[in-house]
């Protein structure tokens, strides 16, 4: 009789336990500066084969949304 209860307890405990764990990662929020239109005095600079747009002492990459501030 005791073996039945022990077997039933082991079966139920295996049924409701899980071997997987859930890991939630969060991405750090960054401030993205998007400029819709480059000013007339911008310069096109090629660094390591990539085209950057430079004005005001900063480098920008051209995207579909506009020009995005990047660190070179």
C-alpha positions in Angstrom: 0.0 0.0 0.0 2.8 2.4 0.9 4.5 1.6 -2.5 1.4 2.8 -4.3 1.4 6.1 -2.5 5.1 6.6 -3.1 4.7 5.8 -6.8 1.7 8.1 -7.1 3.6 10.9 -5.3 6.6 10.5 -7.6 4.4 10.4 -10.7 2.6 13.6 -9.7 5.8 15.4 -8.8 7.3 14.6 -12.2 4.1 15.6 -13.9 4.0 19.1 -12.4 7.8 19.8 -12.5 9.7 21.1 -15.5 13.3 20.9 -16.5 13.2 24.1 -18.4 13.8 27.6 -17.0 12.7 30.9 -18.5 15.4 33.5 -19.0 14.3 37.0 -19.7 16.9 39.4 -21.1 16.3 43.1 -21.5 18.1 45.2 -24.0 19.6 48.5 -22.8 17.7 51.5 -24.0 19.9 53.8 -26.1 19.1 57.2 -27.3 19.1 57.2 -31.1 19.4 60.5 -32.9 17.8 60.6 -36.3 18.1 63.6 -38.6 15.6 63.7 -41.5 17.7 65.8 -43.9 21.5 66.5 -44.0 22.5 70.1 -44.1 24.1 71.6 -47.2 27.6 71.8 -45.6 27.8 68.0 -45.0 30.9 66.1 -46.1 30.9 62.4 -47.3 33.7 60.5 -45.7 34.7 56.9 -46.4 36.1 55.0 -43.4 37.1 51.3 -43.7 35.0 51.1 -46.9 31.9 52.4 -45.3 30.3 55.7 -46.3 29.6 58.2 -43.5 28.2 61.7 -43.6 30.0 64.3 -41.4 28.8 67.7 -40.2 29.0 69.5 -36.9 31.9 67.3 -35.7 29.7 64.1 -35.8 29.5 61.2 -38.1 26.1 59.9 -39.5 24.9 56.8 -41.4 22.2 57.1 -44.0 19.2 54.8 -43.3 15.6 54.6 -44.5 14.4 56.8 -41.6 17.1 59.5 -42.1 20.6 60.0 -40.9 21.6 58.2 -37.6 24.3 59.5 -35.4 27.1 56.9 -35.0 30.5 56.7 -33.2 33.3 55.9 -35.6 
